[in-house]
């Protein structure tokens, strides 16, 4: 069977609908004929179900249409037993930023269920944080045509950690940290602020990061002689504008009952604990949080690295997308096996 191109659509004459849509879920019916997008036509050429498109075989058609990456993903999902439709206006409901709508196994475009809304990305492309937040699933194609599927979600990070704070505890600003020489006893042990100067021995001086100190000073828990503004200025001196973004995320987590601690060892801004009853009896942290601006450009390779590292230490990576108005969107990414 031969097909022809009509603009950006490939038309299959009758009985195209019966042969390819009714039994296999390809394309969009037009009477007894069938309209396909390029990637569907390429797959039918690959299978030998179409002989040609305007006289072109598969190599010539891929060269003419530049749909190689979507074709590789389409072929893989078809091999896994999924029917999928191009996310094209008028072909599927709410196409959004997706390239394909993938249906649950055993179902197709004639059913209402959707398994994934899939976006195809090459490993050398960049993804803006705002566009990533609108995606459901990514299919990343690397330079050797291997595929990595990533699910994108918006987690609601909340916890039940203690939030009681002291009042007006004296503290000293030293270099890029703040030290409480005579801290309230529960500040570390119960609410997990700072790090004891003598390792994990809760008694004795307590050192806090500038982020922690700025938060504690804002809530009247500590008193720095130079004032809270001095802490903020020191933070901006050592981190630039990144300090305010990290402070906003830290504050939001604390207000949600989540305890953030440094994530430096994991290449992140914070690691988080949903429930802290005592610093002497900590469980594992659940998430790694990276703070980025809303216009941040993600490299798929870096995202894959973050996901792999977090999984390797039994955590989940969360990106906190910030803007100058203080709005924060939470975005998690995990590896997916369709």
DAVEN-V605968 format. One record per backbone hydrogen bond with DSSP energy under -0.5 kcal/mol. NH is the residue of the N-H (numbers start at 1). CO is the residue of the C=O. E is the energy in kcal/mol with one decimal. If there is no record, write none. Layout:
# DAVEN-V605968
nh/co/e
NH/CO/E
NH/CO/E
This chain:
# DAVEN-V605968
nh/co/e
3/52/-2.4
4/11/-2.1
6/9/-3.7
9/6/-1.3
10/36/-3.0
11/4/-3.3
11/9/-0.5
12/34/-3.1
13/2/-0.6
13/11/-0.5
16/13/-1.4
17/32/-2.2
19/15/-2.5
20/16/-2.7
21/16/-0.8
21/17/-1.7
22/17/-2.5
25/21/-2.1
26/20/-2.4
28/35/-2.6
30/33/-2.1
33/30/-1.8
34/12/-2.2
35/28/-2.6
36/10/-2.9
40/37/-0.5
41/37/-2.2
42/38/-2.7
43/39/-1.8
44/40/-2.1
45/41/-2.4
46/42/-2.5
47/43/-2.2
48/44/-0.8
48/45/-0.6
49/44/-1.8
50/44/-1.6
51/1/-3.6
52/1/-0.8
53/56/-1.7
54/3/-2.7
56/53/-2.0
61/57/-2.7
62/58/-2.8
63/59/-1.9
64/60/-1.7
65/61/-1.9
66/62/-2.0
71/67/-2.3
72/68/-2.2
73/69/-1.8
74/70/-3.0
75/71/-2.8
76/72/-1.8
77/73/-2.5
78/74/-2.3
79/75/-2.3
80/76/-1.2
81/78/-1.5
82/77/-2.3
85/101/-2.6
87/99/-2.4
88/86/-2.0
90/92/-0.6
91/88/-2.7
92/88/-1.6
98/95/-1.7
99/118/-3.6
100/118/-2.3
101/85/-2.9
102/100/-0.5
102/116/-3.1
103/83/-2.5
106/81/-0.6
107/104/-2.4
111/108/-2.2
115/102/-2.9
116/102/-1.7
118/100/-2.8
118/116/-0.6
119/137/-2.5
121/139/-2.6
123/141/-2.1
125/122/-1.7
127/298/-2.8
129/296/-2.5
130/294/-0.9
132/128/-2.5
133/129/-2.0
134/130/-0.5
134/131/-0.8
135/132/-1.5
136/117/-0.7
137/117/-1.6
138/150/-3.3
139/119/-2.9
140/138/-0.6
140/148/-3.1
141/121/-2.8
141/139/-0.5
142/140/-0.6
142/146/-2.5
145/142/-2.1
148/140/-2.1
149/336/-0.6
150/138/-2.6
151/334/-3.0
152/136/-3.0
153/332/-2.6
155/153/-0.6
157/155/-0.8
158/156/-0.7
159/256/-2.7
160/274/-2.6
161/257/-2.2
161/274/-0.6
162/276/-1.2
168/220/-3.0
169/221/-2.5
171/223/-2.3
172/179/-2.8
174/172/-0.7
174/177/-2.6
177/174/-1.6
178/208/-2.6
179/172/-2.8
180/206/-3.4
181/179/-0.7
183/180/-0.6
187/184/-1.2
189/185/-0.9
190/186/-1.4
191/186/-1.9
192/188/-1.4
193/187/-2.3
195/207/-2.4
197/205/-2.6
199/196/-0.5
199/197/-0.8
201/198/-1.9
202/200/-0.8
206/180/-2.6
207/195/-2.5
208/178/-3.7
210/176/-0.6
213/209/-2.8
214/210/-2.5
215/211/-1.9
216/212/-2.8
217/213/-2.8
218/214/-1.9
219/215/-1.5
220/217/-1.5
221/216/-2.6
222/216/-0.7
223/169/-3.2
225/171/-0.9
227/224/-1.8
230/227/-0.8
231/227/-1.0
232/228/-2.3
233/229/-2.9
234/230/-2.3
235/231/-2.4
236/232/-2.5
237/233/-2.1
238/234/-2.0
239/235/-2.0
240/236/-1.8
242/239/-1.0
243/240/-1.6
245/241/-1.2
246/242/-2.5
247/243/-2.6
248/244/-2.1
249/245/-1.8
250/246/-2.9
251/247/-2.8
252/248/-2.1
253/249/-2.3
254/250/-2.4
255/251/-2.4
256/252/-1.0
256/253/-0.6
257/254/-1.7
258/253/-2.6
259/273/-2.9
260/258/-0.7
261/271/-2.8
263/269/-1.4
266/263/-1.7
267/264/-1.9
268/263/-2.5
269/289/-1.8
270/289/-2.0
271/261/-2.9
272/287/-1.9
273/259/-2.1
277/275/-0.5
279/189/-3.5
281/278/-1.6
286/272/-2.2
287/272/-0.7
288/316/-2.5
289/270/-3.0
290/288/-0.5
290/318/-2.6
292/290/-0.5
292/320/-2.5
294/322/-2.5
296/293/-2.0
298/127/-4.1
298/296/-0.6
300/125/-0.9
300/298/-0.5
301/123/-0.6
302/299/-0.8
303/299/-2.1
304/300/-2.5
305/301/-1.9
306/302/-2.5
307/303/-2.5
308/304/-2.5
309/305/-2.8
310/306/-2.5
311/307/-2.4
312/308/-2.2
313/309/-1.1
313/310/-0.7
314/311/-1.6
315/310/-3.0
316/286/-1.5
317/333/-0.5
318/288/-3.1
319/331/-4.1
320/290/-2.9
320/318/-0.5
321/319/-0.7
321/329/-3.1
322/292/-2.3
322/320/-0.6
323/327/-1.0
326/323/-2.2
329/321/-2.2
331/319/-2.4
332/153/-2.9
333/317/-1.1
334/151/-2.1
336/149/-2.9
338/336/-0.6
